[in-house]
Amino acid sequence: MFACQERTGTIALRPEFRGTDMARRLLSQLIDHGRQVGVRWLVGDGRCPSYAGAQDDFPDKVRPDPAFRQIIDDWHRTGVMPSVKSITKDPLLRFYRRVLHCEFLHLAPNFLPEDLSSGGFRVIFAVDLDP
């Protein structure tokens, strides 16, 4: 989910477009539009499918990563944010960091409990749009 001032919206990419540059282009257009209309911050949340893996019917096809799971569990248990290098072991969070140049801010437990591949967690991030 991305929030711009008082408005919120969800950006999702259909499975057949994953692996293309469509997501990067959409995010780039979102940032350009936000700057044009004077938005200062882009705030979003990212799934972390490496936590438990996204196989079977999931289009992401991400394998579980026990080391990444331990990083998230430690973050949740201690409240101490891990390094960006640790967080970006997850391919989706790495994508957000690479494309948006975002800062990771917070781990939200039980954000979406039915997302078993992410353990219900979401990583909240922000992008400063002020050039």
Secondary structure, DSSP 8 states (H G I E B T S, - for coil): -EEETTEEE-----GGGTTSSHHHHHHHHHHHHHHHTT--EEEEEE--GGGT-B-TT-SS-B---HHHHHHHHHHHHH-----HHHHTTSHHHHHHHHHH--EEEEEETTSSTT-GGGTT-EEEEEEE---
